[in-house]
Each structure stands twice: as structure tokens, then as C-alpha cells.
Amino acid sequence: MRMDGDEGKMLTTSAGGSRARKRFACMAAGHSSATALFRSCPVVTAVGQALGRVRSVMVDVHSRQLRYVVVAPGQGKAPIVIPWRALYFDSTRLRLVYYTFT
């Protein structure tokens, strides 16, 4: 898999590696009514440590389901891609909480 920087789309290659087909569409937070809920939403760990804010979400183009959240941690740091199923929305504090099992 690779991230296409110009288009912001995640691509997977076929078994032969010669063709690339779109598997995920990257949507900037706020480009649809569903992603507008996550615009600049804070993302924290289970113990409350700030990871950053939602920059975009990645949707599976075949099933049209949310698969990943791209978090912007701050200037000079690489974006963090977190699987959607590892997050839950804390409605009392209006934030996404990232759970890891250690």
C-alpha cells in the first residue's frame, strides 16, 4: 500500500503489482455531512494524552464504510493513521479516544 500525496488516496496494487486500483478514498474532515462531525476533533489515548486532531478520514470505496482516521499531531510530525475500530467517540467530552491493548 502507498499513500498518493497529490490525490490523498490510499492505493493497493494487484497481485502482479502492475496495476493500482483504489481501495480507500481519503476525505478531508468536513467534506461531507458524516465527516463534518469529526472536523478538527481531538484524539486522545485512553489515559487522556493528546495525540492530535482529525485531519481526514479514509473510506472503503467498495463497502463505503469508514476504515481509518488520519490524525495531525502537530507541526513537524508525520500524520498518524488509526483504524476506526480502535476508536470510540466520547460524547461527553466531544473527542475520539484511541484504545490500545498492551
C-alpha positions in Angstrom: 0.0 0.0 0.0 1.1 3.5 -0.6 -0.3 7.0 0.0 -0.8 9.1 -3.1 0.2 12.6 -1.9 -1.4 14.5 -4.8 -4.8 12.9 -4.6 -4.8 11.8 -1.0 -5.9 8.3 -1.8 -4.7 5.0 -0.4 -3.9 2.6 -3.2 -3.4 -1.1 -3.3 -1.7 -3.0 -6.0 -2.8 -6.1 -7.8 -1.0 -9.4 -7.3 1.2 -8.7 -10.3 2.0 -5.2 -9.0 1.5 -3.7 -12.5 -1.9 -2.0 -11.9 -3.1 0.0 -8.9 -6.8 0.2 -8.0 -8.4 2.4 -5.5 -9.3 0.7 -2.2 -9.7 3.7 0.1 -10.9 7.3 -0.6 -9.4 10.0 1.6 -11.9 12.6 2.6 -10.9 15.8 4.4 -12.8 16.2 7.6 -15.8 18.4 6.7 -16.2 17.4 3.0 -19.4 15.5 3.8 -22.1 15.6 6.5 -20.6 12.4 8.0 -17.0 13.7 8.1 -18.1 17.2 9.3 -18.7 15.6 12.7 -15.0 14.9 13.0 -13.6 18.2 11.7 -10.7 19.0 14.0 -12.0 16.6 16.6 -9.4 16.0 19.3 -7.9 12.5 19.5 -6.6 11.2 22.8 -5.3 8.0 24.3 -7.3 6.0 26.9 -5.3 7.8 29.7 -6.1 11.3 28.2 -2.8 12.0 26.4 -3.4 14.2 23.4 -2.5 12.7 20.0 -3.7 15.5 17.7 -6.8 16.4 15.8 -8.6 14.7 12.9 -7.3 15.8 9.6 -9.2 13.4 7.3 -11.0 10.1 7.2 -10.5 7.1 4.9 -13.5 5.3 3.5 -13.5 1.9 1.8 -14.8 2.7 -1.7 -16.3 -0.8 -2.1 -18.3 -1.0 1.2 -18.5 2.8 1.8 -17.6 2.2 5.4 -15.3 4.4 7.5 -12.0 2.5 7.9 -9.3 4.9 9.2 -8.9 8.3 10.8 -5.9 10.4 9.8 -4.7 12.5 12.8 -2.5 15.6 12.5 -0.3 15.5 15.6 1.3 18.9 15.2 3.8 20.8 13.2 6.8 18.9 12.0 5.3 15.5 12.9 4.1 12.8 10.5 0.3 12.1 10.3 -1.0 9.2 12.3 -3.4 6.7 10.7 -5.6 5.0 13.2 -8.1 2.2 12.4 -11.6 3.3 13.0 -12.4 0.2 15.1 -9.7 1.2 17.6 -11.5 4.5 18.4 -14.6 5.4 20.2 -16.4 8.8 20.4 -16.6 10.3 23.9 -19.8 12.3 23.5 -19.4 14.0 26.9 -16.1 15.5 26.0 -16.5 15.6 22.2 -13.4 13.7 21.4 -12.2 10.4 19.9 -10.5 8.1 22.3 -7.8 5.6 20.9 -7.7 2.3 22.8 -4.6 0.1 22.6 -4.2 -3.2 24.3 -0.8 -3.6 26.0 
